[in-house]
């Protein structure tokens, strides 16, 4: 079966003047700091991730919006109900407040049923206020009820003061149902404008005006139709930009800021271990690091199990080991296949040159054996050289493309990405500038000394 043609293009965005990239196998970006490599990586990741989870994100948003309002209402309602219980107008457990506090985990039908049942019971209890003979207590209970309703009622509902509790509840339920109906319509339309707003609101990521992602010539983010089509050729996007992320674990179930590219990674690498042999890629990484990363039943920390039977918390080992252990752990969890997009931003960071070579070999083999699509940004001559050499020796040269970011003639802060195919000669010309500068500075130092 032929490899699907996937292309990405970003123009006139931050440092990027023009970047037209192929994503059919191994895609490698090289260029100066500030030339837009990380911008490409993050824009692509969040665009793909949002498109893949479009319906889920919208569902979570509408449930979360309703849940936040209902949960605050539940706190005031609980105060009201406890006051009623003290007056012996209702038992303490007359209403299941706990059910309201869990609606963000429920489906639409369950959310509406829980809220409606609660409001119906709440209405019946509220009607008992007039049974209180003490006018001062009646006034207190009515005040508590009004405070609860003030939270429950949105400005959109805005009922007159003489509305009964039943009328208030009816309008609130109507509003919640309308929010779910609007959500269904948004999911059906898959509006590009709504998608752009989701990226900005959920991930604080701006999608460029000139952004294109095509699969076999079909535009997924179609501005002419204001529509985001479903992504077909990628099922999962993984973005790794620093090995320091494992320090967030440290034996705790607390992740960094939600909705970042790391929350998904941390969730995957903390999946429980399953007994069985290590896979090919885990073994290959262990040959370099001399150990495996594991999660024991009796220990919440990720551990590095060295081959000499010594065990260390992963957050305390060398940074290079952390970086390779993330890939090793993901491989153990079968996170990679032909529909995975793996984005690596400077994977060579903190690695010895020998380990860089081993890492490059493993990445090439992952592409060859599993079909993983990769976008790699690198400054390392060793990484670039190794990726090119191994891609040829392993027979994936036709699926390997190197790109060099070059300054625009009109603007030295804007870069265009030149396709080099599987050739790295132009990249090494850029690397050689460093050696030339060293020689020039050394020469000037000697001349000044004379």
MARFISE-370357 format. One record per residue (C-alpha): x, y, z; residue number from 1. Coordinates in Angstrom, 3 decimals, padded with zeros to 6 digits. Layout:
- xx	yy	zz	n
- X	Y	Z	NUM
...
! end
This chain:
- xx	yy	zz	n
- 000.000	000.000	000.000	1
- 001.507	003.386	-000.987	2
- 002.478	005.833	001.741	3
- -000.179	008.580	002.016	4
- 001.004	012.031	000.999	5
- 000.848	014.410	003.966	6
- 001.952	018.012	003.556	7
- 002.058	020.964	005.944	8
- 002.580	024.604	005.070	9
- 002.959	027.679	007.288	10
- 003.549	031.138	005.872	11
- 004.142	034.619	007.293	12
- 003.871	033.562	010.928	13
- 006.334	034.740	013.558	14
- 009.827	033.825	012.287	15
- 008.461	031.675	009.464	16
- 008.249	033.251	006.026	17
- 007.490	029.960	004.307	18
- 007.716	026.331	005.422	19
- 006.239	023.689	003.103	20
- 006.967	020.264	004.583	21
- 006.331	016.608	003.754	22
- 005.351	014.308	006.630	23
- 005.584	010.879	005.022	24
- 008.370	009.360	007.089	25
- 011.376	011.097	008.605	26
- 011.195	014.906	008.388	27
- 014.194	016.777	009.833	28
- 014.379	020.540	010.395	29
- 017.640	022.393	010.911	30
- 018.350	026.085	011.324	31
- 019.446	028.824	013.666	32
- 017.826	029.433	017.036	33
- 014.773	031.603	016.475	34
- 014.161	030.367	012.930	35
- 010.733	028.927	013.791	36
- 011.399	025.200	014.279	37
- 009.596	025.036	017.625	38
- 006.778	027.173	016.234	39
- 006.259	024.614	013.461	40
- 006.357	021.756	015.958	41
- 003.887	023.261	018.411	42
- 001.501	024.594	015.779	43
- 001.350	021.220	014.047	44
- 000.983	019.286	017.299	45
- -001.872	021.344	018.707	46
- -003.662	021.598	015.370	47
- -003.571	017.798	014.947	48
- -004.377	017.125	018.601	49
- -007.356	019.477	018.583	50
- -008.677	018.075	015.299	51
- -008.378	014.502	016.586	52
- -010.194	015.346	019.826	53
- -012.569	017.981	018.471	54
- -015.799	016.367	019.689	55
- -014.339	015.370	023.056	56
- -013.029	018.874	023.724	57
- -016.415	020.398	022.912	58
- -018.199	017.845	025.128	59
- -015.821	018.556	028.004	60
- -016.320	022.291	027.579	61
- -020.110	022.213	027.745	62
- -020.137	019.712	030.636	63
- -017.500	021.730	032.459	64
- -019.423	024.982	031.999	65
- -022.600	023.430	033.395	66
- -020.731	021.558	036.123	67
- -019.006	024.699	037.427	68
- -022.327	026.480	037.778	69
- -024.106	023.513	039.340	70
- -021.238	022.759	041.737	71
- -021.271	026.294	043.149	72
- -025.051	026.106	043.374	73
- -024.711	022.793	045.243	74
- -022.639	024.464	047.974	75
- -025.331	027.081	048.610	76
- -028.074	024.463	048.279	77
- -026.314	022.314	050.879	78
- -026.279	025.293	053.275	79
- -030.018	025.784	052.667	80
- -030.813	022.091	053.164	81
- -028.833	021.856	056.400	82
- -030.714	024.852	057.747	83
- -033.971	023.142	056.830	84
- -032.821	019.979	058.592	85
- -032.090	021.960	061.748	86
- -035.668	023.207	061.608	87
- -036.803	019.599	061.060	88
- -038.346	020.544	057.721	89
- -036.250	017.985	055.834	90
- -033.804	015.176	056.672	91
- -030.099	015.938	056.346	92
- -029.698	013.501	053.427	93
- -032.814	014.635	051.585	94
- -030.802	015.399	048.440	95
- -027.697	013.701	047.049	96
- -025.359	016.680	046.766	97
- -022.485	014.354	045.865	98
- -024.142	013.381	042.583	99
- -024.142	017.023	041.503	100
- -020.430	017.308	042.194	101
- -019.651	014.498	039.744	102
- -021.630	015.556	036.679	103
- -018.543	016.675	034.730	104
- -017.742	012.952	034.382	105
- -021.181	012.064	032.987	106
- -022.736	011.962	029.522	107
- -025.311	014.520	028.394	108
- -028.354	012.396	029.257	109
- -026.972	011.573	032.704	110
- -026.096	015.212	033.419	111
- -029.591	016.400	032.569	112
- -031.224	013.578	034.545	113
- -029.134	014.221	037.675	114
- -029.715	017.978	037.562	115
- -033.441	017.640	036.841	116
- -033.963	015.134	039.669	117
- -032.072	017.376	042.044	118
- -034.043	020.481	041.076	119
- -037.372	018.629	041.379	120
- -036.517	017.466	044.893	121
- -035.109	020.882	045.724	122
- -038.388	022.480	044.589	123
- -040.419	020.157	046.823	124
- -038.260	020.988	049.837	125
- -038.279	024.710	049.093	126
- -042.092	024.656	049.181	127
- -041.910	023.687	052.857	128
- -040.467	027.046	053.890	129
- -043.916	028.432	054.538	130
- -044.464	025.599	057.043	131
- -041.966	027.277	059.361	132
- -043.962	029.114	062.018	133
- -041.143	031.401	063.136	134
- -041.119	034.391	060.744	135
- -037.427	035.039	061.444	136
- -036.519	031.474	060.482	137
- -038.719	031.735	057.388	138
- -036.801	034.861	056.405	139
- -033.444	033.103	056.936	140
- -034.475	030.121	054.836	141
- -035.810	032.335	052.059	142
- -032.541	034.267	052.107	143
- -030.517	031.048	051.787	144
- -032.778	029.866	048.965	145
- -032.362	033.188	047.149	146
- -028.560	032.925	047.429	147
- -028.649	029.427	045.917	148
- -030.928	030.547	043.093	149
- -028.724	033.556	042.385	150
- -025.890	031.178	041.539	151
- -028.138	028.834	039.570	152
- -029.694	031.585	037.461	153
- -027.570	032.986	034.665	154
- -028.016	036.478	033.275	155
- -029.443	034.846	030.154	156
- -032.231	033.226	032.208	157
- -032.886	036.395	034.279	158
- -036.378	035.494	035.588	159
- -038.583	038.093	037.325	160
- -038.451	038.171	041.117	161
- -041.933	036.699	041.374	162
- -040.983	033.497	039.537	163
- -041.691	030.345	041.525	164
- -038.964	027.825	042.245	165
- -040.543	025.527	039.652	166
- -040.435	028.220	036.976	167
- -036.809	028.991	037.797	168
- -035.908	025.304	037.566	169
- -037.740	024.965	034.252	170
- -035.849	027.878	032.709	171
- -032.499	026.595	034.015	172
- -033.124	023.129	032.554	173
- -034.164	024.709	029.282	174
- -030.926	026.659	029.168	175
- -028.816	023.563	029.892	176
- -030.602	021.631	027.147	177
- -030.001	024.520	024.752	178
- -026.277	024.460	025.566	179
- -026.118	020.746	024.752	180
- -028.067	021.333	021.533	181
- -025.645	024.072	020.475	182
- -022.772	021.717	021.278	183
- -024.236	019.055	018.968	184
- -024.520	021.611	016.208	185
- -020.884	022.698	016.710	186
- -019.714	019.088	016.510	187
- -021.721	018.561	013.345	188
- -020.478	021.738	011.624	189
- -016.808	021.355	012.668	190
- -016.322	025.067	012.057	191
- -012.729	026.131	011.417	192
- -013.378	029.404	013.222	193
- -014.569	027.501	016.275	194
- -011.535	025.229	015.997	195
- -009.176	028.228	015.990	196
- -010.942	029.620	019.057	197
- -010.625	026.252	020.825	198
- -006.863	026.151	020.205	199
- -006.486	029.641	021.624	200
- -008.734	029.042	024.638	201
- -007.715	025.497	025.537	202
- -004.006	025.499	024.637	203
- -003.092	029.192	024.316	204
- -001.946	028.421	020.767	205
- -002.594	030.653	017.787	206
- -003.269	028.928	014.465	207
- -001.698	030.976	011.631	208
- -003.875	032.561	008.989	209
- -001.775	030.806	006.347	210
- -001.758	027.266	007.703	211
- -002.400	024.215	005.557	212
- -002.468	020.524	006.404	213
- -003.317	018.189	003.526	214
- -003.763	014.435	003.282	215
- -003.533	013.080	-000.281	216
- -004.331	016.540	-001.640	217
- -007.392	017.086	000.580	218
- -007.266	020.204	002.768	219
- -008.159	019.268	006.351	220
- -008.325	022.829	007.702	221
- -010.387	024.318	004.895	222
- -010.776	028.101	005.162	223
- -012.848	028.336	001.979	224
- -015.561	026.161	003.573	225
- -014.902	027.207	007.198	226
- -014.603	023.535	008.072	227
- -012.201	021.112	009.767	228
- -012.387	017.687	008.163	229
- -011.543	014.608	010.244	230
- -007.837	013.675	010.200	231
- -007.466	010.220	008.614	232
- -003.755	009.432	008.422	233
- -002.780	010.236	012.021	234
- -004.427	008.743	015.104	235
- -002.015	010.068	017.724	236
- 000.388	013.013	018.002	237
- 003.215	012.964	020.552	238
- 005.423	015.995	021.188	239
- 008.608	015.716	023.271	240
- 010.748	018.765	023.878	241
- 012.547	018.232	027.196	242
- 013.533	015.249	029.341	243
- 013.061	017.369	032.470	244
- 009.362	016.599	032.357	245
- 009.867	013.397	034.342	246
- 010.827	015.577	037.320	247
- 007.162	016.550	037.576	248
- 006.331	012.965	038.489	249
- 008.540	012.423	041.527	250
- 006.184	009.811	042.908	251
- 003.119	012.052	042.703	252
- 000.006	012.013	040.561	253
- 000.263	015.757	039.946	254
- 000.840	016.729	036.329	255
- 001.959	020.090	034.949	256
- -000.582	022.603	033.667	257
- -003.456	020.649	032.053	258
- -003.970	020.681	028.301	259
- -000.280	020.903	027.433	260
- 001.621	018.484	025.225	261
- 003.071	016.967	028.376	262
- -000.122	015.995	030.183	263
- -000.751	013.300	027.565	264
- 002.844	012.013	027.739	265
- 002.811	011.763	031.523	266
- -000.450	009.865	031.444	267
- 000.965	007.361	028.954	268
- 004.269	006.725	030.695	269
- 002.479	006.191	034.009	270
- 000.301	003.417	032.618	271
- 000.724	000.257	034.765	272
- 003.319	-002.269	033.677	273
- 002.186	-005.566	032.199	274
- 004.279	-008.664	032.768	275
- 006.037	-009.862	029.659	276
- 009.142	-009.472	027.548	277
- 010.428	-006.026	026.599	278
- 009.851	-005.074	022.986	279
- 012.591	-004.580	020.379	280
- 012.898	-000.817	020.868	281
- 012.883	-001.002	024.642	282
- 015.711	-003.539	024.436	283
- 017.633	-001.345	021.987	284
- 017.398	001.645	024.348	285
- 018.390	-000.527	027.304	286
- 021.540	-001.522	025.422	287
- 022.518	002.160	025.539	288
- 021.241	003.247	028.962	289
- 021.963	-000.115	030.592	290
- 018.540	-000.273	032.161	291
- 014.749	-000.100	031.922	292
- 012.134	002.265	033.287	293
- 009.395	000.652	035.357	294
- 006.421	001.393	037.572	295
- 006.019	-001.021	040.465	296
- 002.707	-001.860	042.113	297
- 004.012	-000.920	045.557	298
- 005.774	002.292	044.479	299
- 004.115	005.277	042.782	300
- 007.443	006.503	041.407	301
- 008.864	005.707	038.001	302
- 012.092	003.844	038.576	303
- 015.190	003.272	036.498	304
- 016.175	-000.381	036.907	305
- 019.844	-000.635	036.033	306
- 021.171	-003.927	034.701	307
- 023.324	-004.424	037.807	308
- 020.068	-004.809	039.808	309
- 020.252	-001.341	041.326	310
- 017.137	000.841	041.207	311
- 016.879	004.644	041.151	312
- 013.971	007.112	041.013	313
- 013.830	008.221	037.381	314
- 013.805	011.906	038.346	315
- 017.231	011.499	039.984	316
- 019.148	009.870	037.111	317
- 021.217	011.581	034.399	318
- 019.195	013.824	032.092	319
- 020.259	011.840	029.038	320
- 018.832	008.673	030.580	321
- 015.566	010.500	031.266	322
- 015.253	011.502	027.615	323
- 015.762	008.006	026.267	324
- 013.616	006.528	029.035	325
- 010.607	008.534	027.841	326
- 010.870	006.931	024.394	327
- 011.546	003.554	025.989	328
- 008.494	003.850	028.202	329
- 006.257	004.901	025.301	330
- 007.531	001.963	023.255	331
- 006.687	-000.384	026.132	332
- 003.132	000.998	026.087	333
- 002.827	000.424	022.300	334
- 002.346	004.146	021.664	335
- 003.964	004.030	018.222	336
- 002.583	002.781	014.916	337
- 002.110	003.904	011.306	338
- -000.549	006.433	012.357	339
- 001.570	008.083	015.035	340
- 003.128	011.504	014.516	341
- 006.166	011.792	016.808	342
- 007.508	015.340	017.148	343
- 010.949	015.685	018.728	344
- 012.409	019.113	019.470	345
- 016.207	018.802	019.830	346
- 016.220	015.152	020.950	347
- 020.019	015.269	021.183	348
- 019.894	017.620	024.178	349
- 021.956	016.344	027.130	350
- 023.212	013.316	025.189	351
- 026.816	012.215	024.685	352
- 027.753	011.948	020.954	353
- 027.778	008.140	021.202	354
- 024.246	008.155	022.603	355
- 023.113	010.613	019.926	356
- 024.158	008.074	017.303	357
- 022.290	005.274	019.081	358
- 019.192	007.460	019.454	359
- 019.254	008.317	015.741	360
- 019.550	004.621	014.839	361
- 016.532	003.776	017.029	362
- 014.447	006.556	015.451	363
- 015.264	005.372	011.940	364
- 014.360	001.790	012.880	365
- 011.078	002.974	014.411	366
- 010.211	004.612	011.117	367
- 011.265	001.551	009.121	368
- 009.676	-001.163	011.274	369
- 006.618	000.650	012.660	370
- 006.005	003.324	010.031	371
- 006.037	006.143	012.618	372
- 005.872	009.607	011.050	373
- 008.452	011.883	012.640	374
- 009.163	015.595	012.702	375
- 012.585	016.220	014.232	376
- 014.179	019.609	014.904	377
- 017.922	019.357	015.486	378
- 021.059	021.495	015.833	379
- 023.408	018.539	016.228	380
- 025.864	017.578	013.455	381
- 026.017	014.085	014.970	382
- 022.220	013.666	014.950	383
- 021.860	015.030	011.400	384
- 024.699	012.891	010.079	385
- 023.464	009.748	011.819	386
- 019.855	010.178	010.637	387
- 021.024	010.616	007.048	388
- 023.452	007.689	007.166	389
- 021.039	005.255	008.810	390
- 018.107	006.289	006.607	391
- 020.179	005.256	003.601	392
- 021.534	002.034	005.092	393
- 018.058	000.988	006.328	394
- 016.400	001.727	002.982	395
- 014.104	004.619	003.961	396
- 015.980	007.397	002.145	397
- 012.980	008.052	-000.112	398
- 010.873	008.734	003.015	399
- 013.493	011.000	004.609	400
- 013.513	014.734	003.990	401
- 015.872	017.330	005.441	402
- 014.955	021.022	005.526	403
- 017.210	024.001	006.176	404
- 015.858	027.298	007.511	405
- 017.454	030.145	005.577	406
- 017.199	033.877	006.177	407
- 014.990	035.867	003.855	408
- 016.784	038.380	001.658	409
- 014.205	041.013	002.609	410
- 014.078	040.333	006.352	411
- 016.859	038.739	008.414	412
- 014.280	037.751	011.057	413
- 012.143	035.745	008.604	414
- 013.102	032.260	007.437	415
- 012.120	030.045	004.535	416
- 012.608	026.287	004.710	417
- 014.436	024.731	001.778	418
- 013.802	021.078	000.926	419
- 017.107	019.178	000.620	420
- 015.736	015.671	000.174	421
- 018.089	013.188	001.803	422
- 021.139	015.414	001.282	423
- 022.696	017.215	004.259	424
- 025.551	019.046	002.502	425
- 023.869	022.460	002.820	426
- 023.123	021.867	006.485	427
- 026.777	021.087	007.164	428
- 027.819	024.243	005.354	429
- 025.772	026.108	007.949	430
- 027.321	024.060	010.763	431
- 030.805	024.808	009.437	432
- 030.216	028.520	010.021	433
- 030.836	027.802	013.702	434
- 034.277	026.363	012.998	435
- 035.085	029.339	010.776	436
- 034.091	031.768	013.512	437
- 036.258	029.979	016.056	438
- 039.224	030.284	013.734	439
- 038.457	033.958	013.053	440
- 038.208	034.814	016.755	441
- 041.410	032.898	017.486	442
- 043.204	034.756	014.693	443
- 041.995	038.131	015.998	444
- 043.135	037.233	019.508	445
- 046.614	036.396	018.236	446
- 046.801	039.602	016.180	447
- 045.775	041.695	019.167	448
- 048.356	039.954	021.332	449
- 051.070	040.912	018.816	450
! end
